[in-house]
Amino acid sequence: MEKPDTDLSMFELTGLTAVVTGGGRGIGRSICLSLARAGANIVVAEINPETGQKTAEETEKLGRRSLSVKTDVRRKDDVRSMFEKAVDVFGSIDILVNNAGGADPMEMAPPLSLTEESWDSIIRLNLKSVFLCSQAAAEIMIGQHRGVIINVASLSGVFHFTQGMHYGAAKAGVINMTRTLAACLGPKNIRVNALVPGFIVTDYTNELTYDHHEDMAALRSRFVALQRLGEPDDVGGVAVFLASEAARYITGQAIMIDGGFPHFPEIVPGSE
Ligand SMILES: NC(=O)c1ccc[n+]([C@@H]2O[C@H](COP(=O)([O-])OP(=O)(O)OC[C@H]3O[C@@H](n4cnc5c(N)ncnc54)[C@H](O)[C@@H]3O)[C@@H](O)[C@H]2O)c1
């Protein structure tokens, strides 16, 4: 019997509304543009109103509707009022991408030198924010009986990261929260998955002083099977897939987007 052609319309997001936190630059901006290319209207929830507005305008040039809302994802009031505005304008929230996060290079230190202040600050930005946004979005999505949540974790949440134990712990927490929310929200027809980016070159990584060292990029690439660092657009397409009907039976997963890490050419003969 002839197999039916794949129905590519299952990858389309036409008419859906996506909230992307930290969409002003880097991975978040790429996710906004990728979701918009697939048809979604975009709400950019960004602490920097200039970059948030710029991304919103870029999505409009792609023919979508957009809204930029100045939001600090660490603050419950900000998060709640951002979702209210988004629902006022678009009527529903179909996709939430919890992307805002990161770690100030000044907050990196070996475990025994980490300060309590830096621990609290990193956990608040990378872990509490995902809790606040997911809880607010889930309340709306439960009313719609449908929705997709995508959390941006990190390789640091899977492997050890000696200079950023707090960041790694927060991102590991995001992966765990993904599984718990997937279990609780599955019966409500809400899927929850995580993206786990590896070494992606963004303004953020360029700000980390050791990344200015070209040798560091070359060194890192050697430990990636695909032999290059990632670009923000390597992440955007996976977000489209997870948000779409094509991923309708995928929930509670952490999808590695790391070019194949770790790759040890010296100890795996024939891999170079
Ligand atoms: N770049 C990488 O190599 C890499 C690897 C793994 C995971 N990640 C994760 O991917 C996400 C994006 O990283 P990136 O490299 O694009 O970072 P980035 O710093 O380039 O972009 C982060 C965006 O989030 C915004 N933001 C920061 N704090 C915010 C807040 N409190 N409220 C709302 N918006 C806020 C920033 O203004 C910025 O636009 C982060 O969660 C990061 O931890 C990045």
The ligand as an ORCA input file, in Angstrom:
! r2SCAN-3c Opt
* xyz 0 1
  N      24.033     30.957     24.704
  C      24.285     29.747     25.177
  O      25.338     29.141     24.905
  C      23.270     29.063     26.052
  C      23.488     27.718     26.344
  C      22.556     27.045     27.132
  C      21.446     27.722     27.614
  N      21.266     29.043     27.333
  C      20.062     29.671     27.871
  O      19.341     30.234     26.785
  C      18.634     31.396     27.229
  C      18.995     32.582     26.347
  O      20.392     32.744     26.365
  P      21.134     33.787     25.404
  O      22.510     33.298     25.233
  O      20.297     34.096     24.234
  O      21.181     35.056     26.402
  P      21.136     36.649     26.107
  O      21.672     37.297     27.327
  O      21.778     36.957     24.791
  O      19.569     36.921     25.993
  C      18.758     36.875     27.147
  C      17.596     37.809     26.981
  O      16.803     37.746     28.176
  C      16.515     39.068     28.628
  N      16.333     39.061     30.086
  C      17.324     38.991     31.026
  N      16.783     39.056     32.259
  C      15.453     39.156     32.100
  C      14.359     39.269     33.001
  N      14.570     39.305     34.338
  N      13.118     39.373     32.511
  C      12.909     39.347     31.156
  N      13.891     39.271     30.255
  C      15.154     39.158     30.723
  C      17.733     39.882     28.201
  O      17.451     41.270     28.146
  C      18.031     39.270     26.833
  O      17.303     39.885     25.795
  C      18.996     31.572     28.707
  O      18.012     30.951     29.493
  C      20.326     30.830     28.823
  O      20.538     30.398     30.128
  C      22.156     29.722     26.556
*
